[in-house]
């Protein structure tokens, strides 16, 4: 797997590159957004570690937005900011996860492995999931083909949204806790990461609900998590 590390601090790029290489990853470093975008075009990048606090006129959020317009490559944000709104902003723009500085190298490797399992990235090739179809209410989901429809109409979901809907469809009309969704969709249990579940639910509602502000299918269960209602009116 080839990882692109984007940070304007050369020392941090070098340290991360050393750690990642020791763990079997190939690494390409970029110290500014134009170089990062050029590397994405010129090399088969499987994963991106992206610092939020890049030097003006760019920041990590702007670069992430541009990356998402061009590629579905998994992205983990590296940030010194602890405010929830910054984390949510990154996730809402399409980041797959975030790591708050200062962080341990073990944590970075663990997050990369978790996102890799979730997105199916292994050495540049997606891991084919087992053949399986799920049908519940108006939804039909083909796990192997990564296809999902609602009332026969295709839905364009990201990998995270697909996995989230898949998890909910496996247990229709049954409340799923935030802990369960975090474990099944993201691959780890960290109660400090529940905002990832909330943001992903928000995105999914935008795509499957007629009115996301008054959801018919995905309902919030206060203090517990979420449930997918499949019964028709």
C-alpha positions in Angstrom: 0.0 0.0 0.0 1.3 3.5 -0.9 0.6 6.3 1.5 0.8 10.0 0.6 1.8 12.1 3.7 0.9 15.8 3.3 2.3 18.2 5.8 4.3 21.5 5.5 6.6 20.4 8.4 9.3 18.4 6.7 10.4 16.8 10.0 7.0 15.4 10.6 6.8 14.0 7.1 10.2 12.3 7.6 9.2 10.8 11.0 5.9 9.5 9.7 7.6 8.1 6.6 10.1 6.3 8.7 7.4 4.7 10.9 5.2 3.8 8.0 8.0 2.2 6.1 9.0 0.1 9.2 5.4 -1.2 9.1 5.6 -2.2 5.5 4.1 0.8 3.7 5.5 2.7 0.8 5.5 6.4 1.4 5.4 9.5 -0.8 5.8 12.9 1.0 4.4 16.3 -0.1 4.9 19.6 1.7 2.3 21.6 -0.1 -1.1 21.1 -1.8 0.0 21.5 -5.5 2.7 18.8 -5.0 0.1 16.6 -3.2 -2.3 16.9 -6.1 0.4 16.2 -8.6 1.5 13.1 -6.7 -2.1 11.8 -6.7 -2.2 12.2 -10.5 1.2 10.7 -11.1 1.3 7.8 -8.7 -1.1 5.0 -7.6 -1.8 6.4 -4.1 -3.9 4.1 -1.9 -4.1 6.3 1.2 -3.6 9.9 2.3 -2.5 11.4 5.7 -3.4 15.0 5.5 -2.5 17.8 8.0 -5.3 20.4 8.6 -2.9 23.3 9.4 -1.2 23.8 6.0 0.3 27.2 5.2 -1.9 29.8 3.5 -3.4 30.2 1.0 -4.4 26.5 1.3 -5.5 24.6 4.4 -6.2 20.9 4.8 -9.9 21.4 4.4 -9.5 23.1 1.0 -7.1 20.3 -0.1 -9.5 17.6 1.1 -12.4 19.2 -0.8 -10.3 19.1 -4.0 -9.1 15.6 -3.4 -12.8 14.5 -2.9 -13.7 16.0 -6.3 -11.1 13.9 -8.0 -10.7 10.7 -6.0 -12.4 8.4 -3.4 -8.9 7.6 -1.9 -9.2 7.1 1.9 -8.0 10.2 3.9 -7.1 10.6 7.6 -6.8 14.1 8.8 -3.9 15.1 11.1 -4.9 18.0 13.3 -3.8 19.9 16.4 -7.2 21.3 16.8 -9.3 19.7 19.5 -12.6 21.5 18.7 -15.4 19.2 17.7 -16.5 21.5 14.9 -13.1 21.1 13.2 -13.4 17.3 13.4 -17.0 17.4 12.1 -16.0 19.7 9.3 -13.3 17.3 8.1 -15.6 14.3 8.2 -18.4 16.3 6.5 -16.0 17.1 3.6 -15.3 13.4 3.2 -12.4 12.5 5.5 -12.5 8.9 6.7 -11.0 9.5 10.1 -8.9 12.0 12.0 -6.0 11.8 14.5 -5.4 14.7 17.0 -1.8 15.9 17.6 0.1 14.9 19.6 -0.4 11.3 18.6 1.5 8.1 19.0 2.8 6.3 15.9 1.0 3.2 17.1 -2.3 5.2 17.0 -1.7 6.3 13.4 -0.9 2.8 12.3 -4.1 1.5 14.1 -6.2 4.2 12.4 -4.8 3.3 9.0 -5.5 -0.4 9.5 -9.0 0.4 10.7 -9.9 2.6 7.7 -8.2 0.0 5.4 -10.5 -2.7 6.7 -13.5 -0.5 6.4 -12.8 0.7 2.8 -11.4 -2.6 1.6 -8.0 -1.2 0.6 -5.2 -3.8 0.6 -2.0 -3.2 -1.4 -3.8 -1.1 -4.0 -6.7 -3.4 -4.6 -10.1 -3.6 -3.0 -10.9 -6.8 -1.1 -14.0 -8.4 -2.6 -16.7 -8.9 0.1 -18.6 -12.1 0.1 -21.5 -12.5 -2.3 -24.7 -11.4 -0.5 -27.8 -9.4 -1.1 -30.1 -7.8 1.5 -33.6 -6.6 0.9 -35.6 -4.7 3.6 -38.5 -2.3 3.1 -37.8 -0.2 -0.1 -34.1 -1.0 0.0 -32.1 -3.6 -1.9 -28.4 -3.9 -1.3 -25.8 -6.0 -3.1 -22.7 -6.3 -0.9 -20.4 -7.8 -3.5 -21.3 -5.4 -6.2 -21.5 -2.3 -3.9 -24.9 -1.5 -5.2 -27.9 -0.2 -3.4 -31.4 0.9 -4.6 -34.4 2.4 -3.0 -37.7 1.5 -4.7 -35.7 0.2 -7.6 -33.8 3.5 -8.1 -30.0 3.4 -7.6 -28.4 5.4 -4.7 -25.0 6.8 -5.0 -23.3 6.2 -1.6 -19.8 6.5 -0.5 -18.0 3.5 1.0 -18.8 4.7 4.6 -22.4 5.4 3.8 -22.8 2.0 2.1 -21.3 0.2 5.1 -23.5 2.2 7.5 -26.7 1.3 5.5 -25.5 -2.3 5.3 -25.1 -2.5 9.0 -28.5 -1.0 9.7 -30.2 -3.2 7.0 -28.8 -6.3 8.7 -30.9 -5.4 11.7 -34.0 -3.6 10.4 -36.4 -2.1 13.0 -33.8 -2.9 15.8 -32.0 -0.1 17.5 -28.2 -0.1 16.9 -26.0 1.5 19.5 -23.4 4.1 18.7 -20.8 1.7 19.9 -22.0 -1.1 17.6 -22.1 1.2 14.6 -18.6 2.6 15.3 -17.3 -1.0 15.7 -19.0 -2.4 12.6 -18.5 0.5 10.2 -15.2 2.0 11.4 -13.6 -1.1 13.0 -12.9 0.3 16.5 -14.5 1.3 19.7 -13.8 4.9 20.9 -16.6 6.8 22.6 -14.8 10.0 21.7 -15.5 9.2 18.0 -19.3 9.2 18.2 -19.4 12.4 16.2 -18.3 10.3 13.2 -21.4 8.2 13.5 -23.6 11.3 13.7 -22.0 12.9 10.7 -22.3 9.7 8.6 -25.9 9.3 9.6 -26.5 13.0 8.6 -25.0 12.3 5.1 -26.9 9.1 4.7 -30.2 10.7 5.5 -29.5 13.4 2.8 -29.4 10.6 0.2 -32.2 8.2 1.3 -34.8 10.4 2.9 -37.5 12.4 1.1 -37.0 15.0 3.9 -33.8 14.6 5.9 -35.1 17.0 8.6 -38.1 14.7 9.2 -36.6 11.3 8.6 -38.9 8.4 7.7 -36.4 5.6 7.7 -33.4 6.4 10.0 -34.6 7.4 13.4 -32.5 8.6 16.4 -32.9 6.7 19.6 -31.8 9.2 22.3 -29.0 7.9 24.5 -28.6 4.7 22.4 -28.1 5.2 18.7 -30.1 4.8 15.6 -32.7 2.5 14.0 -33.7 1.9 10.4 -37.5 1.6 10.1 -38.6 -0.4 7.1 -42.4 -0.6 7.7 -44.4 1.1 5.0 -47.1 3.6 5.9 
